[in-house]
Amino acid sequence: MDIPGKWNDVLVHQTDPYNAESPPGALASQITPLDSFYSRNHSSIPHIAPEGWRLRVDGLVDRPLELSMDELRSRYPERSVVATLQCAGNRRADLIEIRDIPGQVSWGPGAISTACWRGASLADVLADAGVQPEAAHIAFTGADVSQQAEPPQPFGGSIPVAKASSSEVLLAWAMNDRALPTAHGAPLRVVVPGWIGARSVKWLKRITAQAEPSDNYFQIEYSILPAEADPHRVKQADGITLGPIAIHCAILHPGKDAQLPSGPTEVTGFAFAGDDRTVERVDVSVDHGVTWAHADLDPPENLWTWQHWRATLTLPPGETELIARAWDSTAAVQPESLTTVWNPRGYANNAAARLHVTCRP
């Protein structure tokens, strides 16, 4: 399996399919190094020869297309966007501590990363194909065939036409000023900023304009079920399909269960609002939420990236629980309790971040 450098510092949960999250140090930078960028896969990583690859654009379009990589790069202007991608299962490990979630990857807070992406605007390609008025959704199909699906099928999903036609959505062939790595979807992937990573389909081979959302297994799998539901015995209508990411934050420093001197301590982390929202405020507490300190918050690079924050807090001797919560530009705030967001697939955990530390007198 060709994953250069991936074994050095990331937390590897599985090797086949390869699933690994970024370490805290990598998450402290605005741009995540390629070798530390998180990976979420549902099958073995496919290796596709660029010279034989073709992208099909079909469905409810006036002019179906079949494009080679050279045609794609020469036919459409190259565009770029700095965007944060996040797995829908990020911070699932916290939910598992509340109640077990069998068969799911126990992600910590590192199933999130930010890169500078370059490629063609999906909107330009769709305009060239001529999307018909009755098309309401744009579906994507990758080359990675997953045995986890029932029945086995390529990974896929869809987004509404309105999102697909937005200028920020790219068909990316480059990442952090390098050719898109095989591990991250080469030769081409979709990048859907502000939405769960599952909609940014890798190893892209087909784009289909259609009246209804994708019926791909993973379009349906990535949905929130009621807490009492059996995930193996549900209907599509039982879940809320995931798209835009909800406001959340993470504490990067100090580390989990750190041993620290009491007194003034710098606490740092990141927050991410998702969709086209920004983080407006981050609060941090050392007294179980009785009082809150406002953190210093970096401005966003654009609408599609995380924001880093920091606060100097006076930690008392003994055991302390740090709590951080973020607010977004719609005034939405993270819920306080994990129990309110627990669900049987462990998706979309945006409860307030909590971290246990011990301070010496």
Secondary structure, DSSP 8 states (H G I E B T S, - for coil): ---TTTTTTSEEEEETTEEEE--HHHHTSSS--GGGS-B--SS------GGG--EEEEESBSS-EEE-HHHHHHHS-EEEEEEEEE-TTTTHHHHHHHS--TTS----TTSEEEEEEEEEEHHHHHHHHTB-TT--EEEEEEEEEESSSSS-EEEEEEEEHHHHTSTT-EEEEEETTEE--GGGTTT-EEE-TTB-GGGS-SSEEEEEEESS----HHHHHSEE--TT--TTS--GGGSEE--B---EEEEEES-TTEEEESEEEEEEEEEE--TT--EEEEEEESSTTSS-EE-EE---SSTTS-EEEEEEEEE-SEEEEEEEEEEETT--B--S-GGGT--TT-----S-EEEEEEEE-
